[in-house]
Amino acid sequence: MLGKTLRQQRELLKANDRSYSLRQVALRVGIEPAYLSKIERGDMPPPGEETIKKLAIELSLDSDVLLALAGKVSTDLQEVIRKRPQLFADLIRQLREVPDDAIVRVVREVSDGNW
């Protein structure tokens, strides 16, 4: 799913700006064009976190979403989870069946800091 998402976004951007060719995007991100092509086709396992983050920035995508599509979690989130693993495991399992609007309310409440 990661490769398909990357290719779709790159092609969408390329429709209006030729600088989003596979070759040019790969070079700006610091990888070989052939490697990016293989990632987009799903012929290679997902790249590392830093490459995914660079691709996210280059293609105006959310790095956490791309990491999730790659089956990964960002290093900063891993650190948060490691500090309270049981609590986060319980929380995530409880949220599995909760509708999105309820999760948004929880996130807003936490962000607001109104305890």
C-alpha positions in Angstrom: 0.0 0.0 0.0 2.9 2.4 0.6 4.2 2.1 -2.9 0.8 2.6 -4.4 0.2 5.7 -2.3 3.6 7.2 -3.2 3.1 6.6 -6.9 -0.4 8.0 -6.9 0.7 11.2 -5.1 3.8 11.6 -7.2 1.8 11.2 -10.5 -0.8 13.6 -9.2 1.8 16.3 -8.5 3.6 15.5 -11.8 0.4 16.3 -13.7 1.0 19.9 -12.8 4.7 20.0 -12.3 7.2 17.9 -14.3 9.7 18.2 -11.5 7.8 15.3 -9.9 9.1 12.7 -12.3 10.3 9.5 -10.6 13.9 10.4 -11.4 13.8 14.0 -10.0 11.9 13.0 -6.8 14.4 10.2 -6.1 17.3 12.4 -6.6 15.9 15.1 -4.3 15.2 12.5 -1.6 18.7 11.0 -2.0 17.9 7.6 -3.4 18.3 5.9 -6.8 15.5 6.2 -9.2 15.4 2.5 -9.8 15.0 2.0 -6.0 12.1 4.4 -5.9 10.5 2.6 -8.8 10.8 -0.7 -7.0 9.3 0.8 -3.9 6.4 2.2 -5.8 5.8 -1.2 -7.5 6.0 -3.1 -4.2 9.1 -5.0 -5.5 11.2 -3.9 -2.5 10.4 -3.8 1.2 9.6 -0.3 2.5 12.6 1.9 3.1 13.8 3.1 6.5 12.1 5.8 8.5 14.3 8.7 7.4 13.7 7.9 3.7 9.9 7.6 4.3 10.0 11.0 6.1 11.9 12.6 3.2 9.4 11.2 0.7 6.5 12.5 2.8 7.9 16.0 2.8 8.7 15.9 -0.9 5.3 14.6 -1.8 3.3 16.7 0.8 2.1 13.6 2.6 1.8 12.8 6.3 4.9 10.9 7.5 3.0 9.0 10.2 0.5 7.7 7.6 3.3 6.6 5.3 5.1 4.9 8.1 1.9 3.1 9.1 1.4 2.0 5.4 5.0 0.6 5.6 4.2 -1.2 8.8 6.3 1.0 10.9 6.0 3.5 13.8 8.1 6.6 14.0 10.9 6.6 16.5 9.4 9.5 18.6 6.1 7.5 19.0 8.0 4.4 19.9 9.7 6.3 22.7 6.3 7.6 24.0 4.9 4.0 24.0 8.0 2.6 25.7 7.5 4.9 28.6 4.0 3.5 29.4 3.6 0.3 27.2 0.7 -1.2 29.1 -1.3 2.0 29.2 -0.8 2.6 25.4 -1.5 -1.0 24.5 -4.8 -0.9 26.5 -5.7 2.5 25.0 -5.1 1.4 21.4 -7.0 -1.9 21.9 -10.0 0.0 23.4 -10.0 2.5 20.5 -10.1 -0.3 17.9 -13.9 -0.2 17.6 -14.5 3.4 18.6 -15.9 5.7 15.8 -13.5 8.3 14.4 -15.5 11.2 15.7 -15.1 9.9 19.3 -11.3 9.6 18.8 -11.2 13.1 17.4 -12.9 14.3 20.6 -10.4 12.5 22.8 -7.5 14.0 20.8 -8.9 17.5 21.1 -9.5 17.1 24.8 -5.9 15.9 25.3 -4.6 18.7 23.1 -6.5 21.3 25.0 -5.1 20.1 28.3 -8.5 20.5 30.1 -8.3 17.8 32.8 
